[in-house]
Amino acid sequence: MTTMNSNHVDLPGVTSSADFEVFLPELDGDLLLDQDEEWCEVLVDGRRDRIRFHDYHLIYDIPGMYERLFYDMLECVSPRLVRDLLATALAEQAMKAEDLRVLDVGAGNGMVGEEIRTLGVESVHGVDILPEAAAATRRDRPRVYDDYLVADLTDLTVEQRDALVRAELNTMTTVAALGFGDIPPAAFVGAFNLIETPGLLAFTIKDDFLRDDDPSGFSRLIQRMLAEKTIVPLAEKHYRHRLSVHGKPLEYIAFVARKTGDVPAAWIR
């Protein structure tokens, strides 16, 4: 049996609004959902629909829902934690935030970019495969990014690649977007190789995707990047990304590393 837990939503500060309610499932103990199977229901304008958490395009279309669901109800801390970890690494390396030119990969609705800006970073570019993500950013955080590219990082057009090269990017961030197929290893590498050397990488990943039995390809890739010293760790933190719909902690690891070279294409093939 599944029942629903309602949580009414207010929308302070959102430029366009709708009255809606989000309902989390109250699941029997025997029914365990994997993270990429989680769902909720949302009531908007008298219509109630079930939305899978990874159907981001549907969530972004409802102003304020992403923030309410993941940050208010499920207590996500990843954007702020990555910001703080990056700030620590910059201080330890005597680097200035204003010298960073950041590519935020899987930029979503701009929450990570917004946090990065608070460090004093003056150049932040976003990229996401979803046009709904770009539209949500324009709606809710229109001044966060210098530019926001809707693109598939595994299949960039000449114009898209040229635009990113012209930005002379020296830092890459990607938060809570790896390992579930949303950003595959090839897309991660495609973005990483656009970053200047030396450069910086700040990212989070679920700890499951760093284990030997990881099927996503990220464990092999990251371990090889470390072994070959393509990246050199500067800061690392194991932490609770957010709560699951069961109220259990979802454990992630955040990294900040120095980039010392590109990833060869053969590593992905």
Buried (B, 14 or more C-beta within 10 A) or exposed (E): EEEBEEBEBEBEEBEEBBEBBBBBBEBEEEEEBEBEEBBBBBBBEEEEEEBBBBEBBBBBBBBBBBBBBBBBBBEBBBBBBBBBBBBBBBEEEEBEBEEBBBBBBBBBBBBBBBBBBEBEBEBBBBBBBBEBBBBBBBBBBEEBBBEBBBBEBBEBEEEBBEBBEEBEBBBBBBBBBBBBEBBBBBBBBBBBBBBEEEBBBBBBBBBBBBEEEBEBBBBEBBEEBBEEEBBEEBBEBEBBBBBBBBEEEBEBBBBBBBBBBEBEEEBBE
